[in-house]
Amino acid sequence: MRTSQILLVLLWFFCIYAPSSFGANVTYDHRALVIDGKRRVLVSGSIHYPRSTPEMWPDLIQKSKDGGLDVIETYVFWNLHEPVRGQYNFEGRGDLVKFVKVVAAAGLYVHLRIGPYACAEWNYGGFPLWLHFIPGIQFRTDNKPFEFTAKIVDLMKQENLYASQGGPIILSQIENEYGNIEADYGPAAKSYIKWAASMATSLGTGVPWVMCQQQNAPDPIINACNGFYCDQFKPNSNTKPKIWTEGYTGWFLAFGDAVPHRPVEDLAFAVARFYQRGGTFQNYYMYHGGTNFGRASGGPFVASSYDYDAPIDEYGFIRQPKWGHLKDVHKAIKLCEEALIATDPTITSLGPNIEAAVYKTGVVCAAFLANIATSDATVTFNGNSYHLPAWSVSILPDCKNVVLNTAKITSASMISSFTTESLKDVGSLDDSGSRWSWISEPIGISKADSFSTFGLLEQINTTADRSDYLWYSLSIDLDAGAQTFLHIKSLGHALHAFINGKLAGSGTGNHEKANVEVDIPITLVSGKNTIDLLSLTVGLQNYGAFFDTWGAGITGPVILKCLKNGSNVDLSSKQWTYQVGLKNEDLGLSSGCSGQWNSQSTLPTNQPLTWYKTNFVAPSGNNPVAIDFTGMGKGEAWVNGQSIGRYWPTYASPKGGCTDSCNYRGAYDASKCLKNCGKPSQTLYHVPRSWLRPDRNTLVLFEESGGNPKQISFATKQIGSVCSHVSESHPPPVDSWNSNTESGRKVVPVVSLECPYPNQVVSSIKFASFGTPLGTCGNFKHGLCSSNKALSIVQKACIGSSSCRIELSVNTFGDPCKGVAKSLAVEASCA
């Protein structure tokens, strides 16, 4: 290795493993966080380190910085780092120190939300299960085991990662949303909050602490807001700044639910309203959601995808136009920073549901004009007339000229798609495409550590979450009945009933109601009958008062109905035999390396409780990879020994509740703007590229309910088209603000296009129209008027370039329809 190469490696190592120098003194006043004596307006975004891979972190964080973020916010997940009491794990996706240092190397700050309760749709809210079994423990009270917080603070201090040590961490959080359920804990809640605040501040981090959704947060803890909108939030003291710790970019996906979507116009409106009304620190939850690998998802029923409709999608692609429009919002807000940090806003009404906020001191002035109604309005402000689209905010960095309106998107949009290909077998390929081997999981009791007891046991206390599965087994002598039913009542989350070794029926709950109650028609034989019930969890509860006590599993009753003599038999108090987990889980079949795999006889399909294995060649290229599990039922999948999460492509969402188009106007909630109704909640499951080898890879499935693995395929994600649609009424680009004000030159709206990948150029223009084009990206069409010059002008400006900008001007395109408001719509392909 040459000397220059060695120096580059040393420089890279220093950037990753030695934090950059940051502000050493972080305090706050009533307006903002104060870093090295200066108030700051900050934009933050949540990225949870274990929901992506270390190989993905640098790119995700750079895209966050490019999107205008100043801060990366993350929870710390206790059960990830201390799965067994006293045994710590900070490796791989759990390498918190490395994650913080990667953020620092990008020049961004960190908000570390230590908890120790996280929620986050994470299994058990981030609590380790062993905590549940400590005698006398009560979650979220002042118990000594909750001092995990001190462990994390010490770890950060050892690496000099707090701003007071020159590191990037400028904020820490203790507890999380406790105020939402505080009343249920009675008088103990107040003492707990005081204890948590005192414990946190005693750790000497040298940076402020926050509590979100905690109106009674003791001084000096800053209470902060979570929600879809936080413009009306007020801190509990006039000495504390207005902080928004969770501004939801969308919502999480649950198995059995439709896919949530939050329009960027509404999200941008919420963000601008927050800064308009005095906020100075806002965080997107999530900026990149990622993936619930393994059994990390909570809920219950939270899907393996934690995409969250975030500005950076689950696979690491920027989601347009959400990412780009928010980037413009951030730029516009930063143009107002000098005014925002100088004074409090003066808020006045300009009419019904029309509001102006002015920050003015000396020669500095910035204003926000908000239309909170669902219809457009024209207002007069400072002697000038302004058109305000419905449910929008116009930002005026000089109190005169509009630099951005939240409802007018100038950033490009993109169409992404998945290209599927069959699994490629390593070695000799047969005509069927890929070769599978399999092992059948025994039905019922098959392990030496099984045990028997009278009555039905709650599942979590029995399994300690070592597995999703718990067998309940019973043998009983009965006379067969013509119409016999097995009635089962369970706390959830799902179950399968086997009678004499055959699947008789199943039942499942959902995210809103996890418990299960079923009447399964069964056929008994005269004499001895075996009843094997497989109960399963789909992520443990992560939210609610005393959620650790809610339980799961078949707690009864279990009743045989309509026996031959017309009687019922309650089996609940009988002697049941129990087995925690699956036999082949213990044997390590998920690695693909152990077990007697059968590949000689006919592959069993649509059979419950079957393990499958195949070898495959990774899809070529660098595009993100997913597996399409269409054709399978429910289970878990491992690639080269790494769990990509639970799959459940057969659980479809209800048919109703979705609309073809989403109206962003009006207050948003998680049930608005749903997609994918009547279809499986998730069919594609992310496989990180870093988990794949170039040649031989192993895929192992545990199929719980029955499926055909031959139908599985790979899917690679790519960007198909890049589009933009900008009208004459759109403001000029935010980037042109300085030149506009300094040169006095009239600046016009611009269509900007940029290819998504390095080394790409625009290869073709699929559509271009200047006039009255209609439709959306991928479905543009010409309106009643259209310039015949548009296509050639756009082709000349863009083809062969990695990016291009076209001004909207009749001087360029001609005027195809005088007196009519015009726009330019373009769809391009890159290669």
N, C-alpha and C positions, 0 to 999 in steps of 0.2 A: 504494500500500500504506500502510495506516494505521500510526502509530507503534507501537501495540500488536502489530500483526502483525510488524513489523520486529524488535521485541524478542523475540518468540517464535521467529522464524527464527534470530536470533543465539544464543538460548539453546540451540536444537536443535543448531546448528553447534558450539557449545562442548562440548555433551555428547558429540557423536560424535567430534570431532576434537581434543579436549583431555581427557586422562585424568583421572578422578577422583583425589582424594587418598587414597592407601592407606598402610598401615603402611610406614614407611621402614626398619625393621630386622627382617630375617627370619633366624633361626638355628634350631637344633634341639637337643633333648636326647634322652634315651633314651625319653621318653614321647610327644613330639609336636613338630611345628613350633612355633616360638615367634615370634609376631608382635608387635613392640613390647613385648617382655618378658612376653607372656602365651601360655601353651600354648593350642593350638586343636585342637578336634575338627572335622575338615573332611570334607565330602562333595563329590565332584567328578564331572564327567561329560564324556565325550569328544564333541566336535563338530568334524568336520574341515571347515574353511572352504571348500575347493574342491568338496566334495560337496553343497553347497547354493549358493544365490546370495546376493549382498550384500543383496538385497531381503528375503530370508528370515531373515537373521541376527538382526535385533532381536527378531522374534517367537520364534524358537527359543530365544534366550538368556533372554528374559523367561519363557517357559514352563519353562525349566530353573530359573530362580530361584524361580518359583512352586512348583516341585516340591521345593524345599528344598535346592538345590545352593548351595555356596559358591564353587566353582571350576569353570572350564571348561578342559578339557585338549585340546590339539591337537598333532598332528605337524606338522612343517614338511617340505614335499615338494621336495627338491632339483631333480628333473627338471622340476617345474612352474615353478620360479623361474629356473633356468639351463638352458633346453633346448639352447642352443648355448653353448659355452664362452665366458665373458666377456660374454654378452648376457643381461641379467636382465629378468625379467617379474614385476611386482608389481601387475598391473592386474586389474580385474574380480573373478572368483572367487579370484584369486591375491593380492588386496590384504590381506596379512597384517596390516599396520599398522592398517588400518581395522577388521579383525575384532577385534583386541585392544582397540581403543578402544571398539568397540561393547560388548564384554564389560565394560570398565571403566565405561562409562556406565550399565550396569545395576547397578553396585555389586558385581560379582563379581571374584574373583581369576582368574589364568591360570597354568596349568602348561604351559610351552612345551617340547615334546619335539623338539629340533632334530636329533637323530640323529647323523650325517647319514643313517644307514640307518633306514628307517621300517618296512618290512614292510607292514602295514596292508592287505594284499591289493591293494596299489597297484602299478602297472606297474613292474617291475624293482626293486621294493622302495623306490622313490623315487630311485634312482640315475639320473643322466642317462646316456644311451648313449655319449656322447662320452668318458666316463670309461673305458669299456672299451677304447678305442683308444689310450690314452696308453701309450707304450712303457714297459715295466717295471712297469706298475701291477699291484697285487694288491689286490682289494677288502678292506676292513676290516682293513687294516694301516696302519702309521704312515707314510702317504704324504702329501706336501704338498698334493695336490689335495683331500684330505679337510678342508682348512681352510675349507670352506664354512660351517662352524659359526661361525667368527669373523665372516663377512659378516653373518649373521643377528643375532648379538649386537650388532654395531656398528649395524645398522639399528634395533634396539630401543632402544639407548642414545641414538641421535640423536633419537628421539621421546620420551625420558624415560619408558619403559614398564616399567622394572624397579622393583620395590618400593623399592629403595635410592634411586631417583630420584623416588619418589612415585607410581609407576605400579602396575599390577595384577599384574605377573609375580612370583610368589613362589617358583617352582620352575622349573628347567630340567633337561632330560634329555640326556645324551650317550650315544651308542650305543643299542642296543635288542636285548634277548634274545640277546646274543652268547654268554652262558654256555651256552645250549642246544646250540651247535655249536662251542664253543671248542676241544674236544679235537681236532677235525679239523685245526686250524691249527697244532698242535704248539707248540714253544717260542715261536714268533712271537706267539702269542696273548697271552701274559703281558706281553710288552713293549708290544704294541698297547694293552692295557687301561691299563697305566701311562701310556703316552703320551697316550691319549685323556683320561684323568682329569687329567693335568697340563696339557694344552692347555686343557681346559674351565675349570679353576679359575684359570688364568692370565689369563682374559679379563675378570676383575674385574666380574662382574655384581652382586655384593653379595647374592646369594641362593644357597641351597643347590642342589647338583646331585645328580641321581639316576641310577643305572643299574639297569634292571629285569632280572631273571633273571641277575644277575651276583654270585654268592656271594663272589667275591674282589675286589669293588669296593674300590679303595684309599681310605683315608681322605683327605679328608673326604667322599668321595662316599657317598651313602646307597644301599645296595642294596635293591631293591624287588621285589615279587612280582607275577606275572601268572598268571591261572588262573581256573577256575570257583569254586574255594575257596582262600582264603589264610589261614584261621584258624590253621593249624599253622606258618605261616612265621615264621622268626626272623631278624632282622638279623644281620649278621656281626660286630657290635660292640655291647656293652652301652651305648654312647654314642649309638646311632642309633635313631630311631623306627621303628615298624612301618608300612610304607606299601604299599598295594595299588594299583599303577598301572593294571592292567587286570582288572576284574571283568566277565566276559563276560555281557551281558544276553541273549544268544542265540548265534547263529553266523552266518557269512556264507553267502550262497547262491552255488552254482556251477551253470552250465549243465549239465543232465543230472542234477542232484541234487534230492532232495525239499527242501521248505522247512523250515528249522529253527525250533523254538519252545522257549523256556525258560519254564516256569511261574513266575509271580511268587512263589508260595509258596516255591519252592526258592531263587530269587534273594534274596528277603528273608531267608531262613534263613541263606544264605551271608554276607550283609552283617552281620546281627546277630551271627553267630558271630565274625566278624573283630573287631568292636568289643568283643565279650565277652572275647576273649582278648588284649586289649592293643593292638589297632590304633587309630590315630587319624586316618588319612588314607586314604580309599577312593575309587576312581574307577570309574565305570561305563564299560565299553567295549562298546557305544557307548550314549550317552544319546540321540543322534540320529545315525543312520547315514548317511542321505542317498542320493545317486545317483552312480554312476561314469559321469560324462558323458564323451563323446568316447572316447578309447582309454586312459582312465586305469586301468581295472581290470587287476589282475595275475592271479596264480594259478599256472598259467594256468586259463582257463575260469571265472573269477569273473564272475558275472552283472553286468548294468548296475545292478540294484537292490542297494544296500548297506543295506537296511532293518535287518538285524541283530536283528529282534524287539525293538527298542529302545523305551524309554518314550515317545519322540516318534518317530512313524513317518516313513517316507521322504518323505511329502508334507507333514510339519509338523503333523499331528494328534497330540494326545496319545493314547497307547494305553492304554485302560482295561481291566481295573483295574490294570495294571502301574504306570502313572505315579502313580495315586492311592494305591495301597497302599505304594509306596516312599516317597511323600511322608509318609505316616503313620509309617513306620519312621524316617525322618530326624527327625521331630518327637520321637519317643520317645527316640531316641539323644541328641538335643540336651537333653532334660530331664535326662539323666544326665551332661551335660558337666562340670559342676563336680566331680563325683566322679571321672570318667574322667581328668581332667587332674591330679588331686591325688595319685594314688597308683597303684601297680601292682595288678592283680587278684589276689585269693586264690581259687584254683580248687580245688574239692573235688568228690568223686563222691557222688551221691545214690542210686546204684544202677547196674546195668549200662547203659551208654550214656546215663546221665543225669548232667548236669554243672551245677554252680553256680559262677558267678564273681561275687565280691563286691568292689566298690570302696568302701572305708570309711575315712574319716579324720575324727576329731572327730564333729560332728553330721551330716556328709554321708555318705550311703550310697546306693548303687545296685547292683542285682543283675540278673544274666541267668541264667535257668534254661533249659537246653538239653536237648532229647530228641533224641539222635542215632540212635535206633532207628526202625524202620519200623512200629511199633505204638504206640498211645497208652499213656500211663502216668499214674499219680497219685503225687505225691511229697509228702513233708513237708519244709518249709524254714522255719527260724526259728519252729517251732511251729505253722505254718499249712499247710493242705493245698492243693495246686495240681494241677489237671488239665493235663497237657502233651500236646497232640496229637502224633502221630508227626512226626518230622523238623521240629521247630519250636523256636523260642526265645521265651520270655516275658520281657518287659522290665519291671523293677520299679524305677522311679526313686527310690523311698523304701525299697527292700528289703522292701516289704510288699505293695503294691497293684500289680496287673498293669495297665499302661497299654496294652500291645499284645502280641498273640501273632502270630508271623509267618505262621502257617497260617490265621488267621482274618481274612478280608478284609471290611472294612466300606466301602471306597470303591466308587463306582459302576462299572459296566461299560457299554460302549457297543457297538452294532452298527454298523459302517460298511459301506458298499456303494458300488459304482460304477454310475452310470447311463450307458448308452451312447447315442450318437447318431451318425448317419452324417456323413461329411465334407460340409461345405457349400461348394460351389463359389462363388468370387467372380465376379460377372457373371451371364451368362445361365445358368440351371440347366437341364440337360436331364433327361430322365426317369431316367437312371441314377444321378443324385445328384451325382456329381462328375466332372469332366473330367480325365483324366490325359494327359500327354505322356511320351515316353520316348526313350532313346538306348541302343543296344546297345553294350556294352563289347566291343572286339575280343578274340577268342580267340587266345591266343599272343602272339607278339612284334609290337608295333605302335609302339614308341617308338624314337627315334633314339639314345638312350643305352644301348641294349641292348649286350651283349658276349658273346663266346663263349670257352669254355675247356674243356679236357678234364677230365672227372670231375664229380662232384656236389659242390656247395658247401653249406656250412652256412648257414642262412638269416639269422640275426641278424648275423653278421659281414658278410654281403652287403648287407642292407638297412639296417643301423644303425637299425632300427625306424622308418624313415621311412614305412613302410606295413605293413599286415598281410600284404601279398601279395608273392609272388615266383614268376615264371614260369620253368619249366624246359622248354625246347623242343628237339626232336630230330627230324630227318628221316632215314628209313632205307628202303632198298630191301629188300623181303622177298616171299617167296611166301606167299599167304594160307593159313591153316590152318583146318580145320573147327572145332576147339575150341582157341582160343588164349586164354591168360590173361596179363594184365600184373600181375606181382608187384612191389609197391612197399613199401619199408620206409622209414619217416620217423621222425625224432625228435619230430614233431608240429608243429602241434597238429591240423591237418586238411588234407585235400587233395581236389582234384577232378581227374580224368583225362579228357582230351579226345582222341579218336582221329579224325584227319581232320576236325577242326572240330566234332565232336559229343560231348556228354557221355556217357562210357561208365560212369562210376561214381565213388564218393566214399568217403572214410574219415575217421573222426574219433576222437580220443582222448577222455579225460575228465580231471577235476581230479586224480584219483588216479594216472592213468597216461596221460600226454600222448602217448606215442609211438603210431604207427599202422603196422599191417602188414596189407595187403590183397592179395587175388588177384581182379582184376577181369576178368570174361569180356569179350573184345573181338572185334571183326570187323575184319580187315585186308583190304586190297585187294592184288592182285598189282602189284608195282612199288613206287613211292614211297608211304610212309606218314608222316604227321606225328603225333608224340606231343607233346602240350602238357600239362604238369602244373602245376596252380596250387596252390602250397603256401601255407598261411596260419597265422598266429599268432592266438591268442585271449587276449591279455594275456601279458606276459612273466613268467617265474618271479620270485617275490618273497621266497622263504624257502628256507633250507637252506645248508649249508656249500658255498662255491664255486658258488653258484647261477648266477653270471654266466658260468660256463663250460659250463652244461648244454646249451645250444644248442637249435636247432629246425630244421625243414626236412627235405627229402628227401636224406638222406646215404647211402641205398642199403642193400642193392643194389636196382637196378631191372632186372627180368629178364622177358624174353618167354618164356613156357613153352608147350610143346606145339605147336611150329610144325609145318608140313606134313610135314616129314621126321622128326618126333618129337623134335627137338632143342630145347634152350633157348639163348637168346642173352642174355648179360649186357650190358646197356647202360650200366652204371655208369661205365665209363672212356671212353665215347665223347665226342665233342665236343658239348657242350650249349650252347645259347644262353640267356642269362638276361635278364630284365627285372624291375627293381625297381618294384613298384607297378603301378597301372593307368593307362592312357593318360588316361582322363577324370578321374582324381584330379588329375593335373597340370594339367588344363585348368580346374579349379575348378568342376566341375559341382555340387558340394555347396552352393554359394551359390544355385543356381537361376537365376543371372543370365547365365551364359555357355553356349555350346554350341548346336548346331542341334537343338532338341527337336522330335520328330515328334509331331504331334497330329492328322494328317489320316487316317491309315489305321487299321485295326483294332488295338486295344491288345493287344500280345503278353502272354500270361499263362503262368505256369508255365514260363518260360524262364530259364535261368541267365544270369548276367552282364548284368543289365539295370538301367539307371538309370530311375527314375520321378520325375515331378514333378507336383504339383497345387497349386492355390491354394485357400485355405479361409478361412472365417470362424471366429474363435475361439468356443468355447462361451461362452454368456452366464454372468454371475454371477462370483463370486469363489472358488468351490470349486476345489480342486486339480484339475489336468488330467493325463490320461494318454492315450496312444494304445494301442489294442488291436491288436496285430499278428497276430491270428489270421488265417490264410489266407496269410501270408508264410512264407518259408523261413528264411533267415539273411542278415544284412547289417548295414548301419549307416544311421541316419536323421538328418536335419538339419532343424530348424525355423528358418526365417529365418536360415540360415547357421550356426546353433549345433548341434553334434552332441549328441543326447540319448543316444548310446551305441550299442553293438552290440545288435541284436535277434536272437533265435533261438527263436521260439515253437514250432519243431518238435522241439526237443531235450527229450524227456520224461524224467522220473526213473524209476527201477525201480519195478515194481508193488508189491514187498514192502517192509516196514520201517516202515509207518505203523500207528498204532492210532487207533481212534475216540475214545478218551479217554486222557488222559495222567496217569499217577500221579506226582505231584511227589515222592513219598517215595523216598528213596534217592539216591545220588550221580548227578548229571547229567553227561552228556557229549554231544558234538555229534550223535550218532546216536540219542539218545533223544527221544521226543516229536516225531517228524517229521510233516509234513503234506504233502498234495498228491501222494502216491505215484501213479505211473502217469500223471501229467499233465505238461504242459509246465512247466518250471521257472519261466519268466517269460513272460507274455503282455502285461502292461501295463507301459508305459514312461513315466516321469515327464517332463512338459513343464512347466518352471517358468512360472508366470503372467507373470512379468516378461519372458519371451522372446516373448510373444504381443502382437500389435497388435489393436486393437478390430475392424478390418475385414479387410484383405487380408494374409494370411500365406502363406508358401510352405513346402511340405513336399517334401523330396527324399529318395529312398531309393536305396541301391545294393543290389539284390537279387542275392545270390551264387548261390543254388541253385535258385531258381524259386518264384514265388508269384503271388497275384492281389491287386493293390493295391486293387481295388474292394471287397474284404472288410474293409479297414481301417476302424476306427471310433474316435471319441473316447469317452473315459469321464471323467466328473467324479465326484469322491469326496464323499460326504456321510455324516453320521451319521443312522442310521435311528431307533434307539431308545436310551434311557438306562435302565439297570436297576440294581437293588440287591437283594441277598438277605442278610439279617442275622438271626442267631438270638439267642435269649435268653442263650446262653453266650458271645456275643461281648463283648469289653470295650466300655465306653462310648467315644465319640469321643476321640481323643487331645487335641483342643482343649479338652475339658471337664476336663482333669486338674487345673488350678489351682482351678477352682470346686468340684470334687469334694473336694479336700483342705482347702480353706479354709472352705467353708460347711458341710461335713459333710452336705450334702444327698445323698441317694442318687441317683446318676446311672445311667441305664439305657442299653442299646444303642439306636442310632438308625439309621434308614435316611435317607440323604442323597442327594438328586438335584439336579443342576444342568445346565441346558441348555448345549450345547457352544459356541454362538455368542453374541456380544453381541446385544442387542435381541431375543433369543428368549424365549418363555415356554412353559411346559408347556401343550400344546393338548389332549391326551387321555391317559387312563390305559388302556393296552391290557390290563393284567393287574394284579390286586392280590389277595393272599391272606395272611391271618394264620392260622396253624395248622401244617399239615405240607405246604407246597407242595413240588413236585418240579421238576426240570429246570434249565435254564440260560437265560440271557438270549435272548429270541426263541423259547424253547420251554418256558416255564413252564406248569405245569398244577397243578390243585388236588390236594391229597393227601386222605387219608381224613377229615381234619377241617379245617374252614375257617370263619372267622367271616363271617357274612353282612353284617357292617358294614364289612368291609375296603375294598371298592371305594369306597363313598360317603365314608368318612373320608379316604382318600388323595386322592380327587378334590377334596374341599373344601380340603385342605391344599396341594395342588399346582397345580391348573389355574389359569392366569392369572399364575403367578409364574415368575420365572427360575430359582428354586431353592426347595427345600422340605426340611424335616426332620420325620420322624415317629418318635416314640418307640415302642419296643416295650413295650407295657404292657397287661395284661388289663383295667386300669382304663379304657383307651381302647377296646379292641376287644372286650372280653368274653373269656370263657374257653371256647372251643369244645370243648376236650378236656382236662379237668382231669387233672393229673398227668403230662401228656405235654409234652416239650420242644417249644417252638413257635418259629416263625420268620416273618418278613414278607418276602415277595417282591413286587417292583413292577417293571413295565415301563411306561415313559412315552414319549410322542412330544412333540417340541418344534417350534414353528413361529414 
